[in-house]
Each structure stands twice: as C-alpha cells, then as structure tokens.
Amino acid sequence: MTSTRARRGLVTRCCIALAFIAAISAGVACTTTTDPTPTPTPSPSPSPSPEPGNMDSNGVGKLAVFFDPDSDFETNDVYDVNGDIIQIDTDRSLLIWKATGSEHEDWSVDGNDLIGNQRYRVRFGSENGEQRAYFTEVGPATVCDLRIGELFGTLLIFATSTPVPSS
C-alpha cells in the first residue's frame, strides 16, 4: 500500500511539473503591462507555396510594403527593439524572421497594421539618420521585442517601454 501511495505521489509530481512547463511556454501577448511572459504564435510548419511567378529568387512570395504617411519612405523590413528584422509574406500569410528565414503562420496586413494572434502596428522613425519601420503595439508607440523561443521555435512577442526612435 505504501508503494502505491508513493507511485501516486510521483505521478502527481510529474503531472504538476509538466503542467508548469506547459504554462511557462504559453505566456502572454505584447501588451502595455510589464508582465515579461511572452505569447507564442503558432509554430512554423509547412505552408502551401505561392505560384512560381509570385516568388522572388529566394522563394519568398509577395512581401507586404509599409508606407510612411508623413514621407515617401516605403519598406518591406520591419525592425524590433533589438534591430531584428521581420517581413510579412502576404501570399502565404507568414511572418518571416529575416536573419534565419524561419516562418510563422497566420499573419496578415491591414494598411500599417500587423495581425497575428492580436493586432500590432508598424510605425516609422529613424535611427542614426536611417529611416525605418518598427514593430509596435497598437496603443503606445513602443517598439516590441521579438524573439524565437528555444524550446519550440515559436515567435515570442514582448512589450517594452522603448519609444519609436527619431534620430
């Protein structure tokens, strides 16, 4: 009887540990709170390829172009707070991490808004005199911190207090 209780206790502790790991990997979205827990977006997985005529030489479909309403600046590249660059493939509804080419599903564009598991906004600024587009929250003009999670390769989005640069 003691060994049965001991086994039940071990099983219970294992279940609690697995639930804790799952909870840590779930997280919270980029919001105005100071909660440092990220929200994962869906993991990369195979997507249907666009028609060959719509792809560039790197096999990427039609990339979203973001327009600065206050100038004639336009770009495909959107920066996070660390200078990492993402692009949106509108043909395949993918967010592309430019440095590695990793793809993250279910992203769309509505003007200068990015729509994933929630809505974000592209805002324009400059750094060292170079015009750039930045991945920000919809409310405050703070640049988000995007990361690729080590455990499952999911896209993680963190809120920051860093305003869009204007130098």
C-alpha positions in Angstrom: 0.0 0.0 0.0 2.9 2.4 0.8 4.4 1.8 -2.7 1.0 2.6 -4.3 0.9 5.9 -2.5 4.5 6.6 -3.4 3.8 5.9 -7.0 0.7 8.1 -7.0 2.7 10.9 -5.4 5.4 10.5 -8.1 2.8 10.6 -10.8 1.2 13.7 -9.3 4.5 15.5 -9.1 5.3 14.6 -12.7 1.9 15.9 -13.8 2.4 19.1 -11.9 5.9 19.6 -13.4 4.6 19.0 -17.0 1.7 21.5 -16.3 4.3 24.1 -15.1 6.4 23.6 -18.2 3.4 24.0 -20.4 2.3 27.1 -18.6 5.7 28.7 -18.9 5.8 28.1 -22.7 2.2 29.5 -23.1 2.8 33.1 -22.0 1.0 36.5 -22.5 1.0 38.8 -25.6 2.8 42.0 -26.2 0.6 44.4 -24.2 1.1 47.6 -22.2 1.6 45.6 -19.0 5.0 44.9 -17.6 4.4 41.2 -17.4 7.6 39.7 -19.0 5.8 36.4 -20.1 5.6 36.1 -23.9 2.8 34.8 -26.1 3.8 32.3 -28.6 2.4 32.4 -32.1 1.8 29.2 -34.0 5.0 27.2 -34.6 6.5 27.1 -38.1 5.0 24.4 -40.3 4.9 23.7 -44.0 2.7 26.1 -45.9 1.4 25.9 -49.5 3.8 27.5 -51.9 2.7 30.5 -53.9 2.6 30.4 -57.6 6.1 30.3 -59.0 5.6 33.7 -60.8 4.8 35.4 -57.4 8.0 34.3 -55.7 11.3 36.1 -55.6 14.7 34.4 -56.2 14.8 33.3 -52.5 11.4 31.5 -52.7 9.5 34.2 -50.9 6.0 35.2 -52.0 4.7 38.8 -52.2 6.1 40.8 -49.3 4.0 43.5 -47.7 5.1 47.0 -48.3 4.7 49.5 -45.5 4.3 53.2 -46.3 5.2 56.1 -44.1 2.2 58.5 -44.3 4.5 61.5 -43.5 7.1 60.9 -46.2 7.7 59.0 -49.4 9.5 56.2 -47.4 8.4 52.6 -48.0 9.9 49.3 -46.9 9.4 45.5 -46.6 11.6 45.4 -43.5 10.2 45.9 -40.0 12.5 46.2 -37.0 12.0 45.2 -33.4 13.6 46.8 -30.4 16.9 44.8 -30.9 17.3 45.6 -34.6 16.0 42.2 -35.7 14.1 42.3 -39.0 10.8 40.7 -39.9 8.9 40.7 -43.2 5.3 39.6 -44.0 4.7 37.2 -46.9 1.1 38.2 -47.9 0.7 35.3 -50.4 1.3 32.7 -47.7 0.2 34.7 -44.6 3.6 34.3 -43.0 5.8 36.4 -40.7 9.4 35.8 -41.8 12.3 36.2 -39.4 14.8 37.7 -41.9 18.0 36.6 -40.2 17.1 32.8 -40.3 14.3 32.6 -42.7 12.0 30.9 -40.1 8.4 31.3 -41.0 5.4 31.8 -38.6 1.9 31.2 -39.8 -1.4 33.2 -39.7 -0.1 36.8 -40.1 -1.9 39.3 -42.3 -1.6 43.0 -43.0 -4.2 45.8 -43.0 -2.6 49.0 -44.0 0.2 49.5 -41.5 -1.3 47.1 -39.0 0.1 43.6 -38.5 -2.4 41.0 -37.5 -1.3 37.8 -35.8 -2.7 36.4 -32.5 -3.5 40.1 -31.9 -3.1 43.4 -33.7 0.2 45.3 -33.8 1.2 48.4 -35.7 4.1 49.4 -38.0 5.3 52.9 -37.1 8.0 54.9 -38.7 11.1 56.5 -37.2 14.8 56.8 -37.8 18.0 55.6 -36.2 21.3 57.3 -37.0 19.6 59.1 -39.8 18.3 56.0 -41.5 14.5 55.8 -41.9 13.0 52.5 -40.6 9.7 50.8 -39.9 9.2 49.4 -36.4 7.0 46.6 -34.9 5.0 48.3 -32.2 2.0 47.9 -30.0 -1.3 49.4 -31.3 -1.8 51.7 -28.3 1.5 53.1 -27.1 4.2 53.7 -29.7 6.6 51.4 -28.0 8.7 49.0 -30.0 8.1 45.3 -29.3 10.9 42.8 -28.6 10.5 39.7 -30.9 12.4 36.5 -30.2 12.3 32.9 -31.4 11.7 30.6 -28.5 14.5 28.0 -28.0 12.1 25.2 -26.8 9.6 25.0 -29.7 10.9 27.7 -32.2 7.8 29.8 -31.7 7.7 33.5 -32.2 7.6 35.3 -28.9 6.5 39.0 -28.6 7.3 41.1 -25.6 6.2 44.6 -24.6 8.9 47.2 -23.9 8.9 50.8 -22.8 11.2 51.8 -25.7 9.6 54.5 -27.9 10.0 54.5 -31.7 13.4 56.2 -32.3 13.5 59.5 -34.1 17.2 60.5 -34.6 
